[in-house]
């Protein structure tokens, strides 16, 4: 009778794990269809891992928060007592296990797992990637089920390891579970953490790694191979179990071993298209699914029907995407609007580099996302895949530069200066080497949240001796910036735009020289990057009210020696306003303040930008409005300077719309 009971209990938990895993895949697939995109392969490969952890392996406490996630509480700080993390969904306690999701792009899969195990309400998923929601696309520490910021890959293991050591010191009995992706084993910090885990004998740590063999740029074996991963981990002192990541018994057994002084790593070999065979047609580019046609979307709807056994009630997105379809209407209120140019850097780089054999392009697993796939295809012998290892990439580039090559390092802006600042300072900037750093998604142009928003890059990079800093604001800037870079002797950092970009200017970028958008003597408005588009909207309306506005677009942030800008400030009757897609600390506003102080100018200065605060994951329009960085904010500041109201409404601003803020080449897809 006892054995029969045990078999019955085993069957019960296994059935529950299978139900949860199936529910994870179904929910993520349904979400992908509804939203015309999503991280689908991650759900296919990891569903059984997360289901087994939540149902069988981890000993979690009671939920300590409403099942429907509360709105975004603002960023943590001494003035925000209402801040919270998503740990409450896992019910932490001194004798309970803790769970850490290291690759935060798996957030959607985690949300689905929480729903399937009764730890989050189904309504919570409707908040996904919505303005003002904690259910962020790239999970943050306030997102359900998370408690640390891990969106920048490779940091989760170190944070969790520190927590595990603290728990040991406090004699807490609960274990620390870390879910990782195989791509994170390309990152040096991962191996530093592993050697420390082994050295300090933190056997209360259990790592489950989803080894599905794919990353953003394709197959891992082609991008930067890490195999034999089990042997490497064992050499670092880990206790390694390599299992079929869809075999729930083996997954459960590996997480239940008796501690022996070593951290446990469970390598879960998985299928990135498990349960959704149609996904295999996308190989090797399986990181993010965006439908290219209505027909393709129908294939996935059929796959969902097979998963569910019946067609679910799906509401098609309002803007079904078809191959070659134009982006949403642009230039509302302006006949024709500005020209919108697609993948400007991609085309320009191929053309510009054609007769420059010394130009090499380096990628950190974001080749398509940084528009260098066309260069890779055109000049494969001059393209270098470096994997998710920005620190190594930067010093590697310096070595190439010392030998006469001109390396162009491409990745998201945050991963250049945050991940590799010391390497930039010592390997690149100090020896004044011609390394060109092309940083995409500057400021709040991405809804990826604080881990992906480069809001202090100008301040950090312009503090380095020998460094040149350029900020692109439109298609003309992007098309001409390579020609500007070519003439600079030393390192250059460029805030680059991607996707579909409006052409605001006819003339190319000129090094060290601002563009004059409009002339006037009442107010000087100085803008950089994407803020020029917002400034143009506000200035147009102000000029209709009779205000004389000198508006200038500044693309060279360092070195700054443009006398025409200082002359415009000197002529301004009421003062000067700067607008930047950046914190007001150390960026354009600080540059102008320094110049004015040095020249002894007695003028009022107002800075528009992020006011010493982090942003969160939301749309660009929402963030500009929330943090008072949009055209209406400019109008309010002008009213304050001149001492009168202009009666300008949001509806009137819509009449002066410059271009669509969002593009079909969505920033959120990594």
N, C-alpha and C positions, 0 to 999 in steps of 0.2 A: 504494500500500500504506500509505503514511504517513497519508494522509487517511482511509482506511478505519479505521485504528487509532484515530485521533482521534475519529471518529464512534462507534466502539465504546466508547471510554473515556467519552465524553460520555453515551452511553446507559446505561453502567454506573452512573455517579454519579447520574444522574437517576432511574434505577430504584430505587436505594438510598434517595434522598431520598423518593420516593413511598412506599416500603415503611415508612420511619420515620414519615412523616406519618400514614399510615393506622394504624400501630401506636399512635401518640400518641392519636388520636381513639378508637380501640377501647379502650385501657386506661382512659382517663378516663371514657368512657361506662360501661364495665363497673364501674368504681369507684363512679360515681354511682348506678348501679342497686343495687349491693351495700349502699351506705351511705345510701340514701334521700335523697341530696343531693350536690351538688358544683358546682365551678366549671366547667361544661361548655362554655359559649359561648367561653371563653378558649381551650380546646383546638381548637374548630372554627375559630376565626379565625387562631390562631397556629401551627398544626401545621406548615405548609410553611415558615414563617419559621424556627422552631427546627430543623427537620429540615435545611434548607439550610445554616444556620449550622454545625451540628455535623458534617454529612457533608462539605460542600464548602468553605465559606468560611473557617472558623476553623482555625488551625493550633495544635492543642492537644497537650499533652504526655501522657506515660504516666500512668495512674492511680496515685496514691500512697497508696492506702488500701484496706482490704478492700472487696469489692464489696457485701457486706451491711453497711449502716451500723452503726457502733458506737452504744451507748446514749448518751443525753444526758450530756455530761461535766461539767455544772455551768457556771455563768456564768464568764466570764473574770475574772481577778484575780491578784494576786501570790501568793495561797495555792493556786492551782489550776494546777500545771504540766502537767496532763493535758488542758487545754482544747485544742480544735481547731476549725477552720472547715471548711466543705464545699468549699473550693477544691481540695482534693486530688482530687476527682472529675473536675476539669477539667485536671489535670496541669500546673500553672503552672511556668514557667521563664523566665529572662531573654530568651530568643529565641522564646518561645511566646506565643500570644495569651491574653488574659484575658477572661472573660465575667462580666457583671454583670446580674442580673435585678432590675430596679427595682421593678415592681409585684409584690410578694411573694405576692399572692393567686394568681398564676400558678404557684405552687410545684408543684402537682400535675402541671401540664403539663410542667414542667421535669423532674420525677422520671420521668415517662413517657418523655421524650426521652432521658434518661440510660440507662434500661433498654434502649430500642430501639437505642441506639448502643453497647451493651456496657459502659457506664460505671457501671452500678449493677445489682446482682442483682435479679431479679424479686421475690424475697422481701422486698426493701426496701419495696415499696409496701404490704405487709401491715402495716407499722409506722405507716402514715399516721395522724396525729392520735391516736396511742396514748400513754398515760401513760408518761413516761420515755424517749420516742423523740425523735430529732433530725429525723425525717421529719415536720416540723410542717405544719399546715394553712396558716398564714401563715408562709412560709419565713423562717428566721432565719439568721444568719451561720454557725451550726453545721450547717445543713441541707445535704443533698447538692447540690452544684453552686453553692452560694452562699458568699460570703466576707465580706459586709458586711451590716449590719442595714438593710434597705430597706423594712420593712413599713409605715412611715409615708411615704406617697407623696411623691415629689418630691425625696427625699434621695439616691437612687441615682445620679443623673447627677452631682451635685456630688462625691460620694465617688469615683466612677470617674474623674472629671476630675482630681481631685487625684492619684490613682494614675497616670494618664496623664502628668501633668506630671513626677512623680517618675521615671517610666520614661524619659522624654526626658532628664532630667538625668543619669540613670545610663547613658545610651547603650544602653538595652535595645532590641532590635529588634522585640519583640512588640507587637502592637496591643491596644487596649482596645475590646471590643465591649459595648455597652449595649443591653439590650432594654427598651423602654418601652411604656406604654399611652397611648392618645391623651388619656385623661382627665388625665394628668399635665401636659398643656400648659395646664390651667386654673390651675396652681400657679405662683406668682411665682418661687419658687426655681428652677424649671426654666429660666425665661428669664434669671435672673441667671447661672446656670451656662453657658448658651449664649453670652451675651455675653463671658464670661470665656474660654470655649473658643476663640472666634474671636479675641479680643484677643491671647491667648497663642499663637495659631497651632498649636493642638494637633491636627495632622492625623493623629495616630495613634489618634484616636477615631472609631469608627463606630457610629452609633446606628440601631437598627432599631425603628421604632414601629409597633405594631399599631393601625391606624386602623379599628376595626370599628364606630365610630359609636354605641356603647352604653356606659352607665355604670350605676352602682347605681340611680339614680333614673329611668332610661329613656334615650331618645335624647339624645345630646349636644347636638344642635341645639336641643333644648327646655330642657335643664338650663342649659348655658352654652356657647354655640357658640364654637369656636376657629378656624373656617375663615375665609378661605383659609389653611390651615396652612402650605402650601409657601411662599407669599409672605411670611408673617410670619417664617418661619425664615430665608429668604434675606435679609430685612431685618436680621436679627441676625448675618449673616455666615457662615451655614452653607452648605455645598455640598449641595444638596437633590436627591434623586431620588425621584420619586413613581411607584410601580409597583403592579401587581396583586399583592397579597400571597399569591396562590396560584400565581403564575407563577414556578416555581423557577429558570428561566434568568435572568429579569430580577432576581430576588432575588440570585442568585449574581454576576451582572455588577456590580450596584451595590456589592457588598462587595469588589470586586477592583480598584477604580480606583486609578490612580497618585496618591499624595498630592500636594496642591498648596498646602499651608499652611492649608487650611480643614478644620474638622471635617465629617465626612460624616453626613448624616441621610437615612435611607431610610424614606420614608413608605409603608407597606404597606397599601393599601386592601383590606380583607378582609370576608368574610361571616361574621357571628357564628353562623350556623347551617350552615356549610359541612359537607356530608357527613351531616348529621343534620337532615333537613327538618322533623321533628316539632317541633324546637326553635323554629321560626318562630312557632308558635301562642302562645308566651309573650311575644312582642314587645309592648311595648318593654321589659318587665321580664325581662331575660335574664342578669343579672349572676350569679345563683346559682339553681340548680335544686333545688327540694324538691318531691317528688311530693305531690299533693293527693288522690290516689285510687289504688286498686289498678289501675283501668283505665288511668290515665295512665302509671303505671309500666310497664304492659304495652306501651304504645306505644313506649316507649324500649327495652324488651327486644326488640321487633320490629326497631327500628332497629339495635340491636347485632347481631342475627342477619343483617341485610342487610350490615352492615360486615364481618362475619366469614365469611359464606357458609354458616355452619351455626350452630345454637344452641350457645353455649358453656355449660360447666357452671357455672351461677350458683347460689349459695346465697342464698335470700331472707333479708333482715334479720329478726331475731326480732320486731320490732315494726312490721309493715307499717302504713303510715299511710293512713287513709281520711279523707275530708272530714268534719269535725265530730267525729271520734273524740276521746275524752277522753285526757288525758295518762296516763302510767304511774301505777300505784297510788300513792296518797299516804297519809301519816299511818299508816304501818305501825306496829303496836303500840299505836296510840291509836284507839279506836273513832271512826270518822268523820274524825278528824283536823281540822285547821283548814280554814276555807273557802279555796279557791284561786280567785283572781280573775284574769281574763285582760285584757291590754291596758288596764290601769287608767289610765295617763296619757293614752292616746289618747282614751278616753271622757270623762275628767274635764276635759281641756283644752277640748274642744268645748263642753261644758256650761258650764264656768266663764267662758269668753270670749264667750259669746253676747251679752251686753249690754255688752261692753267694746270698742268700735270702735277704740280707741287701741292695742290689743294686736296686734302684728305678730309672725309666726313666721318665723324664718330657718332655712334648711336648707343644709347643705354636702354634698349628694349622699348623704344617709343618711336620707331622708324616712321610708320604711317602717321602717327599722332603729331609728329613734328615735321611732316611733309618732306621727308628726305627719301621716300621710297622711289621717287622718280630718279633721283641721283644714283641710288643703289642700282637700279635697273640699267641706267645709262652708262655708269662707270663702276662696275662691280669690283674692279681691282683697286679702286680708291675709296671704297666704303669699308669701315671697320665696325663690326658688332662687338660691343664690350660687355653686354649683359647688364644686370641691375647692379652696377658697381661704379657709382659716380666718382668716388674718391680716387679709385685706380684710374678711371678714364681721364681725369684731369691731369694727374701726374704723367700718365702715358702720353697725353697730348703734348706736355711740355718737353718730353724726350724727343718726340717727332719734330717739334719746333726747333730744338737745338741743332738738329741735323739738316735744317734747311727746308723742311716741309711747312705747309700752312694748314694746321689742323682746325677744322670747324666742329666744335663740340655742340651737339644738339640734344636737348632734353627739356623738360618743364623747368621754368625759371627757378622754382623753389628748390629743385634738386641740384641746381648748379651751386648757388651760394649757401644754402643751408647745409647740404650734405658734404660739400667739399671745400668749405671756406679756407681751412688751413692749407690744403693742397693748392688752392688758387693763390693764396698769399705767398707761399714759399716756393712752389714749383713754377708758377707762371708769372705772378706780378713782380716779385723781387728781381728775377733775372730779366724782366722786361721782354718776354717772349711773345711772338705774334700768334697767340692762341685766341681764336675767335669763339666766344661763348654765346650761343643763340638760345635765349630763354623764352619759351612759350608760356602762354596763360599768365601774363603779368597781372598783378593786382587781383581785382575781384571779377575778372573775365571768366572765371570758372565757378560753377556751383559746388565744386568738390570740397569746399570747406577749408578750414584753417590749414590743413596739411598740404593743400594744393594751391593756396593763394599766396602769391609773392607780393606781400604788402610792405616789405622793408628792404627789398633788394637794392634799390637805388642808394639808400642810406649806407648799406653795408658795402656795396661795391665801390662807391665813389670815395669811401674812406681809404681805399688801397692806393698807395703811390703807383704811378705809371698806368693806372687803369683809365680807359675811356668808356663812358657810359652813354648809349644812344637809346632813344625811345621812339618806336614806330607808332604812328597814329592813323595812317590810312594806306591805301594801296600804292600810292606814289612813293611814300616812305619805304615800304617793303621792297618795291621794285628797284629803288636806287641805293638802298643802304649798303649793298655789297660793294658798289663802286666807291662809296665813302670809306668803308672799312679798308679797302685795298691800299689806300694811301696812308694809313695809320701805322706807325712803327711802334709796335707794342701790343699788349693785350686789349681786347675790346669785348665789352658785354653789351648785348643787344636785347631789348625787350621786344619780342617779335609777336606779330599777329598771324593767325592762321584761318583757314576756312574761307568764308565769303566776306570780303572786306570792301567798304565803300571807298570810292576814289573822291576825296575831298579837294585835292589840289592837282593842278596840271603840271606844275614845275616839280623837279626832283628835289630830294633832300640835299641841303648844302651843309657841310660840316661847320659847326660853330655859328650858324646863321639862322635866326628865327624867320618863319614865314609870317608875313603880314596878312591877316584875314580881313580885317577892317581897320579904318583909321579914325581917330578921334582924340579929343583932349580932356573929356570929362573923367573917364575911368579907363584904366589899363587892365585888360584881362589877359593873363598869361596861362596857357594850357599846354599839357603834354599828353602824348598817347591817346587813348580812346576818349579822354576828357575833352578833347578839342571838339568832337562831335556834339557833346552836351553843351559846351560853351557856345557853339555856333547857333544852337537852338535858342538859347537864352538871349544872346546878343542881338539876333534878328528882331526879336520882339521889343527889346529895349530901344533899339534904334528907331523903331516905328513910333515909340513914345517921345522921340526927340532927343534921346540921350546920345552923346557923342562918345563912342567906345572904340578904343584902340585894342583890337584883339590880335594876339600873336601866338603862333603855334611853335613850341620849342622842342626840338628833337635831340639836340646835343646838351646833355645834362652835365657832363664832365669831359673835357675842360669847359668852363663857362666864361666867355670873355666877349659877349655880344654887346657892343656899345649901343646898338639900335634899341635894344630892350631897355637899357638904362635911360636912354633919351626919352623913350615913351613913358617910362615911370616919372621922369622929371617933369614932363609936360602935363601929366594927369592932374586935374583940378581936385578930385576927391580922394584919389589913392589908387591902389593896385590890388587885384584879386588873383591869386594863383589857384589853379584847378589841376589835381593830379590823382591818378589811379594808384594810390600809395598812401602810407601813413604820412601825416603832415610833419612828422619828425624825420628830418634828414633828407627829404626829397626836394622837389622843385620849390616849395614854399621856403624851405630852409636855405636853399641856394640863393634865392632872390633876397631873403633877409640878410644874408651874409654880404651880398653885393651892395645892398643899400646901406648897410652899416659902414662898410668900407669906404663908400663914397660920401658918407655923411648926409644922406638924404633924409629929410624930415617929411615923410609921407606915411599915410596910414596903409598898413598891409593886412589883408585878410587871406587866410589859407583855407582852401576847401580840399578835403581829403579825409581819410580815416583818422579820427582823433584819438590816437594812442589806444587803439582797441583792435582786437581780432574780429573778423567777420565770421559768418558761418555759412553752411551750404544752402544756397538759394539762388534764384535767378538774378541776372545782372541788373535788370530794371528794378527789382525789389531791393537789392542791396544798395544801389545808387540812391534810391528814395529813402530807405531806412536810415542810412548813415549821412544823409543830407549832402550828397555829392552830385545831384542831378541839376538840370537846367533851372528848376524852380528854386533850388538852394542858392544858385548864383543870383537869381533875381532878388531873393530875400536879402542877400548880403549887399547887393548894389543899393537896394532901398535903404539899408542901414547906413551906408556911406554917404549917400546924397541927402538923406533926411526926408524922403517923401515916398509915398506909395504910388505904384503905377497901375494897380488894379488888374494885374495880369493873372489869368486863371489857367488851370491845367488844360482846359478845352482850347484856349488860345495857343498854348504851347504845342498841342497836337497839330494845329494848323501849320506849324513850322517844322514838322518832323523831317529830320535829315535823311535817315535811313533806318531800316529794320535793325533792331539791336541784336536779334538772334538770327542765326543762320541754320540752314539744313545740315551744315557740317558742324554738328553740335559739339560744344566744348566738353560736355560731360563724358563723352566716350573716350576712355583712355586707350 
